Amino acid sequence: MDEKVKQKLLLLLDKFVSVCEQQGLQYYLAGGSVLGAVRHKGFIPWDDDIDVYMMREDYEKIQTLPNKVWGEGFRLASWRKTKNYTYDFLKLELTDTTVIERLHPVYVGGVFLDIFPLDYVSTDEKERSKQLKAVKAVYQKFVESYITQDCECSNVFQLMQLNIRRFRNRKPDVLDKWERLVSAEVKSKSLMVDYHSPWMHRPLPSEYIGSGIPMEFEGKSYIVPSKPDAYLRHVYGDYMQLPPKEKQVGHAFDYINLERRISDQEAKEIVRMIKNKYRYHSNLKHRIKNLLHKIKG
């Protein structure tokens, strides 16, 4: 990881922790950040972000804080308040930097810290399965309407369908419904899930998260889940085993500027170039697919 990126990420983490402590909000390092703390005492060498958890109640509270609590140079971005935001979770960003991610080229943000909510789920397997099915169905509408890009359509008919879905599925309505589903009240508080994770179908015993414990990360102490070994085994399996070299990769950034936030005009030009880039690959893939079909026919 670039040292400049690392320092900016730690700046974000320290600001986030400071605000949480001032406001009496609970947080935990999450996912790869917990793995990094346990296995490397800091960042995973090829990682390029920091993830944190908040319980749903605190996750909602932090969104109500006035902008002034973050101070100059920081912004809490959300789908409720931030223009062109195409994520369904929160990001704390540095406003004097620029980042455009491959899967979200419409949104021009800054170097970020990802904030994910934890929700309780039913202990009844059938009830939980029913809820998860409903959650996935609503989330699929969001992905198809707001994550899928024009350039991913290989013909006019697909593009028309995409625009119809966008017209029918207003983002606030879809995400409001999704958040009502994931945060639904349950009788027992013994199981929880991060609906943004690949392991959402495997509920996490809430005792793994608990009230958290301090752990070293890049020379400082931050809160991690109460049972980090059990948590990491649940999420990653044999987490001490390094992945193969080809899987030691970070995020897919199409553009990053650590020195400044680019202008709207610059952003439009970069986004246009990104879309053209992937439109070419999309069309090429479609042509090859059609050619192979003809050959087989």
LOMI-709480 format. One record per residue (C-alpha): residue in one letter; residue number from 1; x, y, z; chain. Coordinates in steps of 0.001 Angstrom, whole numbers, padded with zeros to 6 digits. Each point is the difference from the previous one (the first is absolute). Layout:
! LOMI-709480
<rec code="a" pos="NUM" px="X" py="Y" pz="Z" unit="A"/>
...
***
This chain:
! LOMI-709480
<rec code="m" pos="1" px="000000" py="000000" pz="000000" unit="A"/>
<rec code="d" pos="2" px="001145" py="003503" pz="-000847" unit="A"/>
<rec code="e" pos="3" px="001109" py="001777" pz="003206" unit="A"/>
<rec code="k" pos="4" px="-001948" py="003142" pz="-000914" unit="A"/>
<rec code="v" pos="5" px="-003215" py="-002010" pz="-000399" unit="A"/>
<rec code="k" pos="6" px="000641" py="-001751" pz="003325" unit="A"/>
<rec code="q" pos="7" px="000392" py="003297" pz="001854" unit="A"/>
<rec code="k" pos="8" px="-003198" py="001414" pz="-001483" unit="A"/>
<rec code="l" pos="9" px="-001934" py="-003140" pz="000973" unit="A"/>
<rec code="l" pos="10" px="001327" py="000206" pz="003555" unit="A"/>
<rec code="l" pos="11" px="-000997" py="003669" pz="000091" unit="A"/>
<rec code="l" pos="12" px="-003555" py="-001056" pz="-000882" unit="A"/>
<rec code="l" pos="13" px="-000015" py="-002779" pz="002595" unit="A"/>
<rec code="d" pos="14" px="001233" py="002289" pz="002773" unit="A"/>
<rec code="k" pos="15" px="-002620" py="002635" pz="-000857" unit="A"/>
<rec code="f" pos="16" px="-002743" py="-002652" pz="-000033" unit="A"/>
<rec code="v" pos="17" px="001094" py="-001480" pz="003349" unit="A"/>
<rec code="s" pos="18" px="000275" py="003471" pz="001533" unit="A"/>
<rec code="v" pos="19" px="-003568" py="000901" pz="-001007" unit="A"/>
<rec code="c" pos="20" px="-001317" py="-003380" pz="001215" unit="A"/>
<rec code="e" pos="21" px="001648" py="000509" pz="003388" unit="A"/>
<rec code="q" pos="22" px="-001285" py="003574" pz="000299" unit="A"/>
<rec code="q" pos="23" px="-003544" py="-001044" pz="-000893" unit="A"/>
<rec code="g" pos="24" px="-000069" py="-003224" pz="002031" unit="A"/>
<rec code="l" pos="25" px="-000320" py="-002237" pz="-003072" unit="A"/>
<rec code="q" pos="26" px="001371" py="-003552" pz="-000238" unit="A"/>
<rec code="y" pos="27" px="002133" py="-001091" pz="-002951" unit="A"/>
<rec code="y" pos="28" px="002112" py="-003040" pz="-000960" unit="A"/>
<rec code="l" pos="29" px="002624" py="-000578" pz="-002657" unit="A"/>
<rec code="a" pos="30" px="-001541" py="-002391" pz="-002534" unit="A"/>
<rec code="g" pos="31" px="000903" py="-002554" pz="-002647" unit="A"/>
<rec code="g" pos="32" px="003479" py="000395" pz="-001458" unit="A"/>
<rec code="s" pos="33" px="000875" py="002653" pz="002564" unit="A"/>
<rec code="v" pos="34" px="-000477" py="-002534" pz="002833" unit="A"/>
<rec code="l" pos="35" px="001950" py="-002561" pz="-002013" unit="A"/>
<rec code="g" pos="36" px="002765" py="002559" pz="-000495" unit="A"/>
<rec code="a" pos="37" px="000102" py="000801" pz="003721" unit="A"/>
<rec code="v" pos="38" px="000284" py="-003673" pz="000981" unit="A"/>
<rec code="r" pos="39" px="002284" py="-001251" pz="-002774" unit="A"/>
<rec code="h" pos="40" px="002094" py="003089" pz="-000782" unit="A"/>
<rec code="k" pos="41" px="-000600" py="002388" pz="002939" unit="A"/>
<rec code="g" pos="42" px="-001168" py="002485" pz="-002596" unit="A"/>
<rec code="f" pos="43" px="-001014" py="000134" pz="-003650" unit="A"/>
<rec code="i" pos="44" px="000007" py="-003126" pz="-002119" unit="A"/>
<rec code="p" pos="45" px="002968" py="000861" pz="-002291" unit="A"/>
<rec code="w" pos="46" px="-002073" py="000058" pz="-003208" unit="A"/>
<rec code="d" pos="47" px="-003124" py="001559" pz="001544" unit="A"/>
<rec code="d" pos="48" px="-000990" py="003609" pz="-000665" unit="A"/>
<rec code="d" pos="49" px="-002929" py="000772" pz="002281" unit="A"/>
<rec code="i" pos="50" px="-001342" py="-000234" pz="003557" unit="A"/>
<rec code="d" pos="51" px="-003350" py="-001542" pz="000947" unit="A"/>
<rec code="v" pos="52" px="-001920" py="000592" pz="003221" unit="A"/>
<rec code="y" pos="53" px="-003224" py="-001302" pz="001528" unit="A"/>
<rec code="m" pos="54" px="-002639" py="001797" pz="002004" unit="A"/>
<rec code="m" pos="55" px="-003116" py="-001507" pz="001550" unit="A"/>
<rec code="r" pos="56" px="-003116" py="001210" pz="-001829" unit="A"/>
<rec code="e" pos="57" px="-001074" py="002430" pz="002743" unit="A"/>
<rec code="d" pos="58" px="003354" py="001788" pz="000047" unit="A"/>
<rec code="y" pos="59" px="000238" py="-000199" pz="-003798" unit="A"/>
<rec code="e" pos="60" px="-003247" py="001987" pz="-000230" unit="A"/>
<rec code="k" pos="61" px="001104" py="002449" pz="002697" unit="A"/>
<rec code="i" pos="62" px="003278" py="000882" pz="-001699" unit="A"/>
<rec code="q" pos="63" px="-001912" py="001096" pz="-003105" unit="A"/>
<rec code="t" pos="64" px="-001906" py="002602" pz="002011" unit="A"/>
<rec code="l" pos="65" px="003133" py="001776" pz="001252" unit="A"/>
<rec code="p" pos="66" px="000548" py="003511" pz="-001404" unit="A"/>
<rec code="n" pos="67" px="002752" py="000386" pz="-002582" unit="A"/>
<rec code="k" pos="68" px="002028" py="002202" pz="002373" unit="A"/>
<rec code="v" pos="69" px="000862" py="-002972" pz="002259" unit="A"/>
<rec code="w" pos="70" px="002190" py="-001399" pz="-002793" unit="A"/>
<rec code="g" pos="71" px="001927" py="003205" pz="-000526" unit="A"/>
<rec code="e" pos="72" px="001593" py="001434" pz="-003115" unit="A"/>
<rec code="g" pos="73" px="001251" py="-002508" pz="-002556" unit="A"/>
<rec code="f" pos="74" px="-002379" py="-002825" pz="000964" unit="A"/>
<rec code="r" pos="75" px="-003435" py="-001029" pz="-001248" unit="A"/>
<rec code="l" pos="76" px="-002383" py="-002779" pz="001004" unit="A"/>
<rec code="a" pos="77" px="-001533" py="-001146" pz="-003289" unit="A"/>
<rec code="s" pos="78" px="-003321" py="-001845" pz="-000196" unit="A"/>
<rec code="w" pos="79" px="-002638" py="-000886" pz="-002580" unit="A"/>
<rec code="r" pos="80" px="-002477" py="002191" pz="001877" unit="A"/>
<rec code="k" pos="81" px="002027" py="003215" pz="-000196" unit="A"/>
<rec code="t" pos="82" px="002836" py="-000247" pz="-002525" unit="A"/>
<rec code="k" pos="83" px="-000460" py="000838" pz="-003678" unit="A"/>
<rec code="n" pos="84" px="000503" py="-002883" pz="-002474" unit="A"/>
<rec code="y" pos="85" px="000853" py="-002368" pz="002872" unit="A"/>
<rec code="t" pos="86" px="-000397" py="-003602" pz="-001187" unit="A"/>
<rec code="y" pos="87" px="000902" py="-001929" pz="003151" unit="A"/>
<rec code="d" pos="88" px="-002468" py="-001418" pz="002510" unit="A"/>
<rec code="f" pos="89" px="002314" py="000545" pz="003008" unit="A"/>
<rec code="l" pos="90" px="001900" py="002973" pz="001454" unit="A"/>
<rec code="k" pos="91" px="003420" py="001353" pz="-000877" unit="A"/>
<rec code="l" pos="92" px="002101" py="002492" pz="001905" unit="A"/>
<rec code="e" pos="93" px="002022" py="001854" pz="-002649" unit="A"/>
<rec code="l" pos="94" px="002839" py="002477" pz="-000321" unit="A"/>
<rec code="t" pos="95" px="-001346" py="002920" pz="-001997" unit="A"/>
<rec code="d" pos="96" px="003412" py="001081" pz="-001330" unit="A"/>
<rec code="t" pos="97" px="000539" py="-003270" pz="-001897" unit="A"/>
<rec code="t" pos="98" px="-001757" py="-001709" pz="-002920" unit="A"/>
<rec code="v" pos="99" px="-000943" py="-003648" pz="-000521" unit="A"/>
<rec code="i" pos="100" px="-002129" py="-001575" pz="-002731" unit="A"/>
<rec code="e" pos="101" px="-000669" py="-003731" pz="000362" unit="A"/>
<rec code="r" pos="102" px="-000521" py="-002270" pz="-002992" unit="A"/>
<rec code="l" pos="103" px="-003397" py="-001277" pz="001162" unit="A"/>
<rec code="h" pos="104" px="-001241" py="003492" pz="000899" unit="A"/>
<rec code="p" pos="105" px="001297" py="002361" pz="-002721" unit="A"/>
<rec code="v" pos="106" px="-002917" py="002430" pz="000380" unit="A"/>
<rec code="y" pos="107" px="001076" py="000919" pz="003537" unit="A"/>
<rec code="v" pos="108" px="003093" py="002160" pz="000495" unit="A"/>
<rec code="g" pos="109" px="001130" py="-000263" pz="003623" unit="A"/>
<rec code="g" pos="110" px="003200" py="000141" pz="002032" unit="A"/>
<rec code="v" pos="111" px="002328" py="-002406" pz="001792" unit="A"/>
<rec code="f" pos="112" px="-002399" py="-001821" pz="002298" unit="A"/>
<rec code="l" pos="113" px="-000723" py="-002121" pz="003048" unit="A"/>
<rec code="d" pos="114" px="-002931" py="-002420" pz="-000428" unit="A"/>
<rec code="i" pos="115" px="-002627" py="-000168" pz="002774" unit="A"/>
<rec code="f" pos="116" px="-002307" py="-003044" pz="000089" unit="A"/>
<rec code="p" pos="117" px="-002980" py="-000674" pz="002290" unit="A"/>
<rec code="l" pos="118" px="-000526" py="-003240" pz="001916" unit="A"/>
<rec code="d" pos="119" px="-003590" py="-001233" pz="000327" unit="A"/>
<rec code="y" pos="120" px="-001595" py="-002721" pz="002118" unit="A"/>
<rec code="v" pos="121" px="-001729" py="-002880" pz="-001781" unit="A"/>
<rec code="s" pos="122" px="-002494" py="-002653" pz="001035" unit="A"/>
<rec code="t" pos="123" px="001229" py="-003253" pz="001546" unit="A"/>
<rec code="d" pos="124" px="-002765" py="-001826" pz="-001902" unit="A"/>
<rec code="e" pos="125" px="001603" py="-001322" pz="-003199" unit="A"/>
<rec code="k" pos="126" px="-003180" py="000154" pz="-002114" unit="A"/>
<rec code="e" pos="127" px="-000812" py="003527" pz="001113" unit="A"/>
<rec code="r" pos="128" px="003592" py="001087" pz="-000593" unit="A"/>
<rec code="s" pos="129" px="000046" py="-001570" pz="-003459" unit="A"/>
<rec code="k" pos="130" px="-003225" py="001775" pz="-000904" unit="A"/>
<rec code="q" pos="131" px="001408" py="003346" pz="001125" unit="A"/>
<rec code="l" pos="132" px="003271" py="-000515" pz="-001877" unit="A"/>
<rec code="k" pos="133" px="-001899" py="-000862" pz="-003196" unit="A"/>
<rec code="a" pos="134" px="-002021" py="003227" pz="000308" unit="A"/>
<rec code="v" pos="135" px="003144" py="002028" pz="000718" unit="A"/>
<rec code="k" pos="136" px="001814" py="-001405" pz="-003051" unit="A"/>
<rec code="a" pos="137" px="-002988" py="000682" pz="-002269" unit="A"/>
<rec code="v" pos="138" px="-000154" py="003667" pz="000988" unit="A"/>
<rec code="y" pos="139" px="003766" py="000409" pz="-000150" unit="A"/>
<rec code="q" pos="140" px="000048" py="-001487" pz="-003503" unit="A"/>
<rec code="k" pos="141" px="-002312" py="002812" pz="-001120" unit="A"/>
<rec code="f" pos="142" px="002462" py="002520" pz="001399" unit="A"/>
<rec code="v" pos="143" px="002982" py="-001631" pz="-001755" unit="A"/>
<rec code="e" pos="144" px="-001806" py="-000278" pz="-003342" unit="A"/>
<rec code="s" pos="145" px="-001260" py="003585" pz="000163" unit="A"/>
<rec code="y" pos="146" px="002927" py="001920" pz="001495" unit="A"/>
<rec code="i" pos="147" px="003197" py="-002088" pz="-000141" unit="A"/>
<rec code="t" pos="148" px="-000373" py="-001436" pz="-003510" unit="A"/>
<rec code="q" pos="149" px="001384" py="002483" pz="-002548" unit="A"/>
<rec code="d" pos="150" px="-001167" py="000829" pz="-003522" unit="A"/>
<rec code="c" pos="151" px="003273" py="-001349" pz="-001358" unit="A"/>
<rec code="e" pos="152" px="-000790" py="-003460" pz="001389" unit="A"/>
<rec code="c" pos="153" px="-002935" py="-000300" pz="-002422" unit="A"/>
<rec code="s" pos="154" px="000965" py="-001783" pz="-003204" unit="A"/>
<rec code="n" pos="155" px="-002995" py="001140" pz="-002050" unit="A"/>
<rec code="v" pos="156" px="-002724" py="002659" pz="-000163" unit="A"/>
<rec code="f" pos="157" px="-002649" py="-002327" pz="001432" unit="A"/>
<rec code="q" pos="158" px="002034" py="-000598" pz="003172" unit="A"/>
<rec code="l" pos="159" px="000620" py="003735" pz="000340" unit="A"/>
<rec code="m" pos="160" px="-003748" py="000681" pz="-000266" unit="A"/>
<rec code="q" pos="161" px="-000697" py="-002605" pz="002700" unit="A"/>
<rec code="l" pos="162" px="002621" py="001565" pz="002270" unit="A"/>
<rec code="n" pos="163" px="-001521" py="003464" pz="-000351" unit="A"/>
<rec code="i" pos="164" px="-003500" py="-001358" pz="000667" unit="A"/>
<rec code="r" pos="165" px="001275" py="-001588" pz="003226" unit="A"/>
<rec code="r" pos="166" px="001580" py="003303" pz="001006" unit="A"/>
<rec code="f" pos="167" px="-003286" py="001782" pz="-000630" unit="A"/>
<rec code="r" pos="168" px="-002023" py="-002532" pz="001999" unit="A"/>
<rec code="n" pos="169" px="002427" py="-000513" pz="002872" unit="A"/>
<rec code="r" pos="170" px="000735" py="003338" pz="001648" unit="A"/>
<rec code="k" pos="171" px="003162" py="-000340" pz="002081" unit="A"/>
<rec code="p" pos="172" px="-001390" py="001468" pz="003251" unit="A"/>
<rec code="d" pos="173" px="-003051" py="-002275" pz="-000155" unit="A"/>
<rec code="v" pos="174" px="002028" py="-003140" pz="-000727" unit="A"/>
<rec code="l" pos="175" px="002644" py="000663" pz="002662" unit="A"/>
<rec code="d" pos="176" px="-002588" py="001068" pz="002571" unit="A"/>
<rec code="k" pos="177" px="-001780" py="-003322" pz="-000501" unit="A"/>
<rec code="w" pos="178" px="003305" py="-001876" pz="000124" unit="A"/>
<rec code="e" pos="179" px="001029" py="001640" pz="003272" unit="A"/>
<rec code="r" pos="180" px="-003405" py="-000730" pz="001552" unit="A"/>
<rec code="l" pos="181" px="000443" py="-003663" pz="-000868" unit="A"/>
<rec code="v" pos="182" px="003567" py="-000359" pz="001297" unit="A"/>
<rec code="s" pos="183" px="-000691" py="001876" pz="003234" unit="A"/>
<rec code="a" pos="184" px="-003277" py="-001757" pz="000845" unit="A"/>
<rec code="e" pos="185" px="-000490" py="-000746" pz="003705" unit="A"/>
<rec code="v" pos="186" px="000596" py="-003593" pz="001143" unit="A"/>
<rec code="k" pos="187" px="-000704" py="-001655" pz="003362" unit="A"/>
<rec code="s" pos="188" px="003494" py="-001362" pz="000623" unit="A"/>
<rec code="k" pos="189" px="003214" py="002022" pz="-000110" unit="A"/>
<rec code="s" pos="190" px="002258" py="-003046" pz="-000267" unit="A"/>
<rec code="l" pos="191" px="000674" py="000101" pz="-003762" unit="A"/>
<rec code="m" pos="192" px="001069" py="002853" pz="-002224" unit="A"/>
<rec code="v" pos="193" px="001051" py="000594" pz="-003570" unit="A"/>
<rec code="d" pos="194" px="001744" py="002524" pz="-002212" unit="A"/>
<rec code="y" pos="195" px="-002274" py="000104" pz="-003060" unit="A"/>
<rec code="h" pos="196" px="002832" py="001458" pz="-002096" unit="A"/>
<rec code="s" pos="197" px="002254" py="-003024" pz="000459" unit="A"/>
<rec code="p" pos="198" px="000376" py="-003279" pz="-001917" unit="A"/>
<rec code="w" pos="199" px="-000816" py="-001882" pz="003220" unit="A"/>
<rec code="m" pos="200" px="-003444" py="001590" pz="000472" unit="A"/>
<rec code="h" pos="201" px="-001580" py="-003460" pz="-000310" unit="A"/>
<rec code="r" pos="202" px="002054" py="-001204" pz="003020" unit="A"/>
<rec code="p" pos="203" px="-001193" py="001956" pz="003064" unit="A"/>
<rec code="l" pos="204" px="002660" py="001046" pz="002457" unit="A"/>
<rec code="p" pos="205" px="-000431" py="-000826" pz="003707" unit="A"/>
<rec code="s" pos="206" px="-000317" py="003425" pz="001634" unit="A"/>
<rec code="e" pos="207" px="002422" py="-001062" pz="002748" unit="A"/>
<rec code="y" pos="208" px="002778" py="000072" pz="-002619" unit="A"/>
<rec code="i" pos="209" px="-000526" py="003768" pz="-000301" unit="A"/>
<rec code="g" pos="210" px="-000907" py="000723" pz="003630" unit="A"/>
<rec code="s" pos="211" px="001138" py="003317" pz="001442" unit="A"/>
<rec code="g" pos="212" px="003376" py="-000218" pz="-001764" unit="A"/>
<rec code="i" pos="213" px="003615" py="-000137" pz="001152" unit="A"/>
<rec code="p" pos="214" px="002988" py="002263" pz="-000771" unit="A"/>
<rec code="m" pos="215" px="002599" py="-001253" pz="-002480" unit="A"/>
<rec code="e" pos="216" px="003081" py="001472" pz="-001631" unit="A"/>
<rec code="f" pos="217" px="-000355" py="001307" pz="-003545" unit="A"/>
<rec code="e" pos="218" px="002882" py="001970" pz="-001537" unit="A"/>
<rec code="g" pos="219" px="001450" py="000826" pz="003402" unit="A"/>
<rec code="k" pos="220" px="-003237" py="001231" pz="001590" unit="A"/>
<rec code="s" pos="221" px="-002836" py="-001687" pz="001886" unit="A"/>
<rec code="y" pos="222" px="-003441" py="-000404" pz="-001577" unit="A"/>
<rec code="i" pos="223" px="-003090" py="-002049" pz="000866" unit="A"/>
<rec code="v" pos="224" px="-000529" py="-003374" pz="-001713" unit="A"/>
<rec code="p" pos="225" px="-002695" py="-002669" pz="000566" unit="A"/>
<rec code="s" pos="226" px="000157" py="-001618" pz="003470" unit="A"/>
<rec code="k" pos="227" px="000966" py="-003399" pz="-001436" unit="A"/>
<rec code="p" pos="228" px="002223" py="000843" pz="-002980" unit="A"/>
<rec code="d" pos="229" px="001131" py="-003587" pz="-000631" unit="A"/>
<rec code="a" pos="230" px="-003575" py="-001354" pz="-000080" unit="A"/>
<rec code="y" pos="231" px="-001125" py="002951" pz="-002123" unit="A"/>
<rec code="l" pos="232" px="002817" py="-000402" pz="-002547" unit="A"/>
<rec code="r" pos="233" px="-000507" py="-003764" pz="-000268" unit="A"/>
<rec code="h" pos="234" px="-003686" py="000595" pz="-000610" unit="A"/>
<rec code="v" pos="235" px="000729" py="002513" pz="-002770" unit="A"/>
<rec code="y" pos="236" px="003216" py="-001336" pz="-001585" unit="A"/>
<rec code="g" pos="237" px="000564" py="-003551" pz="001233" unit="A"/>
<rec code="d" pos="238" px="003752" py="-000630" pz="000332" unit="A"/>
<rec code="y" pos="239" px="000773" py="003713" pz="000123" unit="A"/>
<rec code="m" pos="240" px="003708" py="-000364" pz="000829" unit="A"/>
<rec code="q" pos="241" px="000607" py="-001641" pz="-003381" unit="A"/>
<rec code="l" pos="242" px="001017" py="002643" pz="-002556" unit="A"/>
<rec code="p" pos="243" px="-001985" py="-000015" pz="-003279" unit="A"/>
<rec code="p" pos="244" px="001820" py="-000768" pz="-003268" unit="A"/>
<rec code="k" pos="245" px="001881" py="002898" pz="-001603" unit="A"/>
<rec code="e" pos="246" px="-002635" py="000562" pz="-002698" unit="A"/>
<rec code="k" pos="247" px="-002616" py="000675" pz="002692" unit="A"/>
<rec code="q" pos="248" px="002120" py="002460" pz="001950" unit="A"/>
<rec code="v" pos="249" px="-001696" py="003040" pz="-001521" unit="A"/>
<rec code="g" pos="250" px="-001778" py="003092" pz="001271" unit="A"/>
<rec code="h" pos="251" px="-002916" py="002051" pz="-001297" unit="A"/>
<rec code="a" pos="252" px="-000693" py="000706" pz="-003655" unit="A"/>
<rec code="f" pos="253" px="000575" py="003753" pz="-000230" unit="A"/>
<rec code="d" pos="254" px="-000343" py="001625" pz="-003403" unit="A"/>
<rec code="y" pos="255" px="001287" py="003330" pz="001245" unit="A"/>
<rec code="i" pos="256" px="001666" py="001219" pz="003187" unit="A"/>
<rec code="n" pos="257" px="001499" py="003390" pz="000867" unit="A"/>
<rec code="l" pos="258" px="001522" py="000394" pz="003459" unit="A"/>
<rec code="e" pos="259" px="000765" py="003706" pz="-000402" unit="A"/>
<rec code="r" pos="260" px="-003356" py="001630" pz="-000777" unit="A"/>
<rec code="r" pos="261" px="-003700" py="-000373" pz="-000792" unit="A"/>
<rec code="i" pos="262" px="-000318" py="000391" pz="-003754" unit="A"/>
<rec code="s" pos="263" px="-002532" py="002400" pz="-001519" unit="A"/>
<rec code="d" pos="264" px="-003432" py="-001101" pz="-001250" unit="A"/>
<rec code="q" pos="265" px="001139" py="000535" pz="-003585" unit="A"/>
<rec code="e" pos="266" px="003118" py="-002132" pz="000497" unit="A"/>
<rec code="a" pos="267" px="-002126" py="-002681" pz="001646" unit="A"/>
<rec code="k" pos="268" px="-002458" py="-000050" pz="-002915" unit="A"/>
<rec code="e" pos="269" px="002852" py="-000482" pz="-002465" unit="A"/>
<rec code="i" pos="270" px="001557" py="-002811" pz="002052" unit="A"/>
<rec code="v" pos="271" px="-003357" py="-001754" pz="000429" unit="A"/>
<rec code="r" pos="272" px="-000618" py="000321" pz="-003745" unit="A"/>
<rec code="m" pos="273" px="003384" py="-001616" pz="-000734" unit="A"/>
<rec code="i" pos="274" px="-000715" py="-002807" pz="002487" unit="A"/>
<rec code="k" pos="275" px="-003385" py="-000739" pz="-001565" unit="A"/>
<rec code="n" pos="276" px="001501" py="-000018" pz="-003495" unit="A"/>
<rec code="k" pos="277" px="002722" py="-002346" pz="001184" unit="A"/>
<rec code="y" pos="278" px="-002439" py="-002570" pz="001347" unit="A"/>
<rec code="r" pos="279" px="-002492" py="000498" pz="-002832" unit="A"/>
<rec code="y" pos="280" px="002725" py="-001188" pz="-002384" unit="A"/>
<rec code="h" pos="281" px="000686" py="-003118" pz="002032" unit="A"/>
<rec code="s" pos="282" px="-003709" py="-000685" pz="000448" unit="A"/>
<rec code="n" pos="283" px="-000700" py="000274" pz="-003725" unit="A"/>
<rec code="l" pos="284" px="003064" py="-002067" pz="-000859" unit="A"/>
<rec code="k" pos="285" px="-001118" py="-002734" pz="002371" unit="A"/>
<rec code="h" pos="286" px="-003476" py="000057" pz="-001532" unit="A"/>
<rec code="r" pos="287" px="001397" py="-000288" pz="-003547" unit="A"/>
<rec code="i" pos="288" px="002206" py="-002957" pz="000952" unit="A"/>
<rec code="k" pos="289" px="-002965" py="-001699" pz="001675" unit="A"/>
<rec code="n" pos="290" px="-002120" py="000451" pz="-003138" unit="A"/>
<rec code="l" pos="291" px="002808" py="-001255" pz="-002226" unit="A"/>
<rec code="l" pos="292" px="000440" py="-003151" pz="002092" unit="A"/>
<rec code="h" pos="293" px="-003753" py="-000553" pz="-000098" unit="A"/>
<rec code="k" pos="294" px="000012" py="000224" pz="-003789" unit="A"/>
<rec code="i" pos="295" px="002948" py="-002404" pz="-000258" unit="A"/>
<rec code="k" pos="296" px="-001753" py="-002528" pz="002239" unit="A"/>
<rec code="g" pos="297" px="-003203" py="000443" pz="-002013" unit="A"/>
***
